[in-house]
């Protein structure tokens, strides 16, 4: 059951994102192919994804990686989508969620 979701445009293709804007406090794990679509959307224009959802992505990825739920290569590929172009809130998420 999906409480809150949206479709973000990724090069014209629909991209479903769950728990939009951190509606609920839970982690969202997608299939690898869907994570790679999210990577493409971030690279294309991360502003199409709400800030709170981007922060959730960062925190989810760091948690999945730290707990061995996600392969390191995939987690790093997702975080690399930002290409080091983090805003202040995203830097905070990297620091705070990475130390959790």
Buried (B, 14 or more C-beta within 10 A) or exposed (E): EEEEEBEBEBEEEEBBBBBBBBBEEEEBEBEEEBBBBBBBBBBBEBEEBBBBBBBBBBBBBBBBBBEEEBEEEBBEBBBEBBEEEBBEEBEEBBEEBBEE
